[in-house]
Amino acid sequence: NPLVIAQLHAAGILGHDENPRLTCKPFDAARNGIVLGEGASFLILESQASARRRGAPMLARLSGWALAAEGGERVGMDRTGASLSRVITEVLAMAGVAPTQLGHINAHGTGTMLNDLAEANALHVALGEAATQVPCSSTKAVTGHCLGASAALEAVICIQAMHASHLPGTTNCSTLDPAVKLNVLRVNRVSAAVQWALSVSAGFWGNQAAVVFSRDAR
């Protein structure tokens, strides 16, 4: 859609690279913007009692959720990550999960200078030193940024990673930005069973959300 492309170009958030496959580089020191993607995904939220009555397979428990909005800087992000850190703190409190209990973080990780730094700051504020230990990855270099579909798509990826005990790497992150104090996975990793996973979304113009999933849905 040329109109959407023009708007994002005007906002200064489209990436570029001589090799198109390397354009989106989440958390990389040389990152310079997003690649648009197209996709759709959805999850069905149902009470445990209802799912049991009809014998439905339960993939995960939605243990916590939180939303917020801010209006910082050009695209709605505060580079300190203050607002997003409160969202992450709130969702962990609702889930009753300590930062050290997380087995995986599915980061928003768009590949822009501002968003990745703000998100990294937010995670570090909310999780403390656990932010440097918990495996973290962004999948946008593979899927592209699917705009309004991103949160649902990445929630599904997060749940699938939990079940497969196979955490996705962050494609094109060859040189981690030293200002990003996170344990960013560069390649796919087979992992021990992940009990708790956090998925973070920090949309354009300041929309923010986070969810915590538990693998044990019983």
N, C-alpha and C positions, 0 to 999 in steps of 0.2 A: 504494500500500500504506500504509494509515493508520499501521501500526506503525513503518515506516521513517520516514515523515514526522514522527511524534511523537519518535522518537529524535533525528533531526537538529535538530528544533526545540529539544529539551531541551539539545542541545550548543551552541545559539546560533549556528548556521552557515547557517540559511536566510535568503535575502535578501528584501527587500520594497521595493516602489516603487509609487506611485499608478498609474504606467503599467507594466503587467506586462512589456511588451517591453523595458523598461529595467532590469529587476530585477537581472540579472547584469552586473556592470561590472568585468571583470578589470583590475587595475592602476589603476583610476580613483580619484581622491582621495575620491569619495563612495561607494565600494563598501561593501556591508554584508552580503554573503552569496551563497550559491549558489542555483541553480535546478536541480532534479533533471531528468534526462533519461532516456530509455529508448533503448537501442540495442545493437547487437552487431557485432563485427567480428573477423576473424581473419586471420593471415598464415601462409603455409606456408614453413617453414624447411627448406631442402634444400641438400645439398652442391652445389658448382659442377659437379663431375664427373657427378653423377647428373642434374642439370638438363640438362646438355649432351647426355647419352646419349639422353634422351627428347625433346630439342628444345623444352624448356619456355622460355617467355619469362621472363627474369630481370629483375625490376623494380628491385632494389637489392641491395647487399651489406650484410649486418649486420656492421659492422666493429668494433663494441665494445659491451659491455653491462656493467652493474654493478647490484648490489642492496644495500640496507641497511635497517635498522630502528632507530628511536629512540623514546623515550617522553616527549618534552618537552611541557610545558604541557597545556592542556585537551584538545586534539585530536591530540596526538602530534607537534607541530611545534615546533622550536626556532627562535625568531625571529631568531637570529643566522645561521641557515642553515649552521652548521658541519658537521653530518652530511651534508646534501645536497650541500654543496660538495665533500666528499670523494668522493661517488659520481660527480659530474660530472668531477672531476679524474681519477678512476680510469678512467672510460669513454673519455675523450680519450686517455689514455696507452695503453690497449689498442688503440685505433684508430690510434694514431700520428698524431694530428691536432692541430695547434696551434690555439689559440682563434681566431686571426686567419684560419684557413682555413675556418671554418664560414661557410656561406652563409645559414643559417636556423636559428632556435631555435623549436621548438614547445614553449611553456611549459605547465606544468600549469595555472597561472592560473585559480583557482577563482572569484575575486571576493570572497573573504573578506579582512578586514584582515590577519589573521595569516599566512595561507598565502602571499598574494602578496608580502608584505614579506619573509618568510623565503626564498622562492624567489629574489626579486630579490637579496637579500643573498648567497645561495649562488652564484648565477651571477656576481656581481661578484667574490666571493672566488676562484672557480675560474677565471674567464676574464680577470680584471684589466680593463684599459681596453677590451679587445675587447668586453666586455659592453655598452658604450655605443655600439658600432659595428655589431655583427651584428644584422640584422633579427630581431625576436622577436615572437611573437604567441601569443595564446590563442584557442581556438575554442569555449570552453565557453559563451559568451554565445549561440552559435548552436545548439549540440548539447545544451546542458544538461550537468550533471555526471552521467555514466552510471556512476558508482561503479566497480565492478570491471571494467567494459567500457571505461573511459576510456583506459587505456594503449594497448590494441590499436587502438581507434578513432582515436586521435590519431597513432599510428604510421602508419596507412594514410593519413591526411590529410597527414602529413609527406612520405611517399613520393610521393603524388600531386602535392603542391606542387612537389617537386623536378622531376618529369617535365614538368609544365606550365609550369615557370618562372613560376609565378603564386603569390605568397605571400599567404596569407589575412591580412586585417586583424583587429584586435581590436575587435569590435563593442561599442558603448556606452562605450568608453574616450574620453570627451570631454576630460577634464582629468586628465592623467597625475599621479599622486601624486609630488610632488617627492622623496620618499624612495626611489622606485623608479628606480634608476640603470641603466635599460635602454633600448635602442633599440626601443621598442614601436611596432609598425605600427598605425596607427589605421584605415587603409583598405587594401583589396587593392592589391598592387603587382606589376606585371609586372617580372620580374627576369631578369638574365643567368643562364645555366645554373648551378644550385647543385650543386656537387660533393659537399659534405659537409653533413649536417643532424643536429642534436641534438634528441631528443625527451625531455622530462623528465616524470616522474610522481612525485607526492608524496602518496600516499594517506592516508586517515584513519588515525589511531592510529599514525602513524609509519612506515608502509611507504613505501619509496622505490626508484625505479628510473630508469635513464637508458640510452638506446641511441643509437648513432651509425650513420647509414646513409650509404653511398656510392652515388652515382648510377651509377658505373661498375661493373657487375656482371660484366664479362667476365673 
